[in-house]
């Protein structure tokens, strides 16, 4: 991260806000892990620990008219898009007050009003949908771009290449955003891909690609801003390979035994985006120890409030099981059978 020039008050506040967002994300995921161990959260649960700069940098560069489709490792993305920690934690708890009404859980988070089109549990399942949404923007002559966020392992599936081809052919304003943490579950990129430089995978489709340090929030932000402009104004798909380090195993229940303990320790020490960014803020006199401490205290209070909000929310009612099946009214559909408990 380069030294900033003279900053306005607004710019200083924005740079500080990035740290707040990353800290909020870090503590949210740590509390999520804690709540999972306490059996408050069930099912699959994947954390963004270590990917905070990747996410905040992306979201800082997007505009309100943009859309984002994500994979199942999505908590941080929807937080950075503006969803409050309380409704997000309530969704993980399976409560009616959750952002998806308690129906989606960790892997299926949605907020259409914010252009957050979900979390998809199938590896790469979101990619063709994102390209379709980008084509819709172009077809309808609307502003904005679509982000197809994915993990590194998603670049090995057929739908990724089919989507690249159609996105280029139909000139879709889509950013293929690869959250590259080096592992697809327990397999390294080198063990699963003949081309480990993922940004090069669009070359045969003439899709421009770049790589950026995913632990540098400003580098990610600037790269996305530049590529977003290209995608929107030129109608060109682009690839951004964002390299970071995954602090924990693939999911909460993954013991992470396939990685050497020294690798994990070194990665956490040298590739911690919060450590990097807090040092940068202090070095350029944008923050001091007192401010950083105040941020920790503020976020701790917000996290406790989020857990309390989630605990207080009611569970969905059995008679509402068919609610939210359709995004909008559908005429002439058969009335569903009255819901009942299996043991009644």
N, C-alpha and C positions, 0 to 999 in steps of 0.2 A: 504494500500500500504506500503510495507516494505521499509526500508532505502536502497538505492542502494550502492553497493560496488564501488570501484574506476571505474570511467567511462572514456571511450575513448571519443575523440572529436566527433566521429561519433555517439556514443550512446547518448551523450548529445543532439546533434542536433535532433536525432530521438525522444527523449522524449519531447523536445520542440515542434517538429512538430506535435505531437499528440494534444497538446493544440491548436496550430494554426488551425488544422483541426476541432476540436470541436467548436472553436470560429467561424470559417467560417460557419459551419453548423448552429449554433445558430442564427447568424445574417442573414443567407440566409433565414431561416424559418420565422424569424421576418419580414424581408422585403417582403417575400411572402405573409404573412398575410396582411401587409399594402397594397400591390398591389391588393390583392383580394378585400379588402374593397373599393379600388378605381376603381373596375370593370376592371382592366387590365387583371385579370385572371378569368376565368369562370369554371363552372362545379364543380365536386367534388375535394376536396383538403385536404389532410391529412398531418399533420406536425410531424416532429421528435423531437420537443422540449422536452427536458428532457432525450432523448435517445442517446445523442451524444457519450458518452463513450461506450455504447453498440455497436454502429456502427464502431467507429474508432478502437476499440479493435479487432473486427472481421476482418476488412479489413487489419489491420496491420499484422495479422497472415496468411493471404492467400498469394498464389503465383500466378504469371502471368498465369500459365496453369489452374488455378481453374476457376470454373463457379459459378455464383450465380443467383438464381431465387428468386424474392421477391414478397411481396404483394404490395398493393397500397400505403402504407406509406413508400416511397422509396427515397425521395429526398436526404437524407443524405447518403444513401448507394452508390448512383451513384456518388455523390460528392467525397466520400472517395475512390472510385475506380479510380478516376482520371479525371472525366469529369469536365471541367471548369464551373464556375458559370454562365458565359454569355450564352452559348448554353443551359444550363439547364433552366435558367430564360426565355430564348426565347421560349423554348418548353412550359412552363407554360403559356406564352402569346399567344401561338398558331401561332408562326411565322415559316417561312420556314427555318430560321437559327437555329431552335431548334434541340436538339439532336435526336429527332425522326421526324424531318422535319415538326414540327407543327401538326402532325397527332395524336400524342399520349396523349399529355397533362400530367397532374400531375400523372395519374395512370398507364401510359403505356410508361415508359422510357426504352430505349434499347441502348446498345452499344456493339455489338457482338465482336468487336476488343478487348475490355477490358474484355470479358467474362461476361458481364452484360446482362443477358437474360431476364430481364424485371420484370416488374411491371404487376401484374394481379389483375383485379378489383373483380373477383369472389373470395370469401373467401375460401382459401385453394386450389384454382385452379392451383397454381404453384407447389404444392407438388408432384403429380404424374409425372409431366414433369421433375422435378428435379431428381427424381428417375430414370426415363428413360434415362436422360443424364448421370447419374452416371453409369448406366448399360452399356451405350455405351462406356464410358471410359474403363471399365473393359473388355468388349467384344473385343475392338480394341487394348487392351494392352497399352493404353496411360497413362501417368502420370497425377496426379491431382486429385482433389476431387470436389464435387458439394455441394454447400450450398443451402438448402431449407429453406429460411427465412420465418417466419410466425408470426402472432400474437397469443396471448394466446388462443383466441376463436377458432382458426383454429384447435386446438387439440381436439375439440368436434365433428368434422365432420367425416363421414365414410371414405373418401378418405385418411385421415391421417393414420388411422389404416391399411387400405389396403396397403398403401405405406410402412409403417413400416414392414408389413409382407413380401412383395416382396423384399424390400431392404435387409432384413436379409436372406431370402431364396436364393436370387441371389448374395449375398455378394457385394452389391453396396457401393462404397466409397462416402457416402453422410452424411452430417452433418445436422440434423434437428435442426435448430437454432430458438429457440422460443424467440421472443422479447416480454417479459412478462411485460406489463405495468399495469397489474392488472384489466383491464377492456376490455370487448368486447362490443364496443359501450358504452351503459350505464349499462351493467350488470357486476357485479363483478365475479371473478373466482368462489368464493364460491357459488354464485347463479346459476352458469351454469355448473359446473363440480363436479362430485362426488369425484374426486381425485384432490385436489387443488395443490398438488406437481406435477407439470407437467412433471418433469424429470423422474418420475416413470411410466409414461404411456406406455413406451416401454417394461416393465418388462415381460408381457405375451408373447412377441415376442423375448425375450432374447436380447433386444437391450440395450446396456449400456447407462446410462443417468447421467448427473451431473447438478448441479445448481451453478450459480455464480452471484455475485453482479454486476449488470449492470451499476452501477454508478462509478465503479472502472475500468478505461480503461486498466490498466496493468493486473488486474485479468482476465478480459475478453480476452485480447490478449494471456496470458499464457494458459488459458483453451482451447482456440481455437487451439493454436499451438500443444498442447498435443493431443487433440482429432483429429486434422487433420492428425497427424502422424499415429495414430491408424487406422483411416479410410483408409488411402492410403496404408499403409504397410500390414495391416491385412485384407483389403477388408471388413471392418465392418462398418455398419451404426451406428451412435451415436446421442444422443440427448443432446443438451445444452440448459438449461432453464435459460435465462438471465433476471434477475429481475430489473426493473427500475420504474420510476414514470412519468406518462404522464402529462405534464404541463398544457395542454389545453384539450378541449373537443375532441370527436372522430374526428371531422373534423372542418374546419374553421367556418362553420355555426352552429356548435353545441354549445349551450349556457352553457353546462356543469352543468345544474341545479340539476342533480342527485347526485352530490358530494357536501358535506358540505364545506363551505368556509374555515373553519379551517383546514380541511383535505388538501385542495389544498395549503393553505399558509404554513402549516407545511411541506408538501412534497417538495415544492419549496425551503424551507429553509434548510432542512436536507438531501435532495437527489439530489441536484444540482451537476452534474458531473463536470462542469466547476469550480465551487467554490471549490470543493474538490481537483481537480487536480492543480489549481493555488496555493492553499495553500501548497500542497505537493511539488511542484516545488520550492517554496520560502523556505520552511522548509529545503530542502536539497541543497539549494544554487545553483539551476539550473536556476533560474530566479529571477528577482527583479521587483519592481514596474515600473521602467523605461521601462524594456523590455515588461512587460504586457501592458503598455500604448501604446507602439509602435505597438504591435500586434493589438490592438483595432483600432488604426488609419489606419494601413495597410488594415485590413479587411473592414473597412468602405469604403475606396477608392475602393476596389475590388467589393464591393456590389453595389456602385453607378455605376461603370463601367458595371456591369452585367445588371442592370436595363436599362442603356443607350443603351447597345448592344441589349437588347430585344426590346426596343421601336423602334429602327432603322430598325429592320428586317422586310421584306415584309411578307404579309400573303400568304399562299399557293394559287396558281391559280386554278380556277374552272376546267380548262382543265386537271389539274394534279391529279384529284380526284382518279384515278385508279393507280397512281404511288405507289410503295412499297406494292402492294397487295401480291406479292410473293417475297420470300427472294432470289430466284435465277431463271434464265430463265426456263420457263415451255413450252415444245413443244406442238404444236397442240391445244392451248387453243383458244376459240373463241375471236375475237376482241371485246372489250367492246363497247357499244353504246356511241356515242359522248356525253360527259357531257354537260349539259345545266342547266341553272337556272330554277327553277320550275315556276317562274312568267314570264319567257320570252314568 
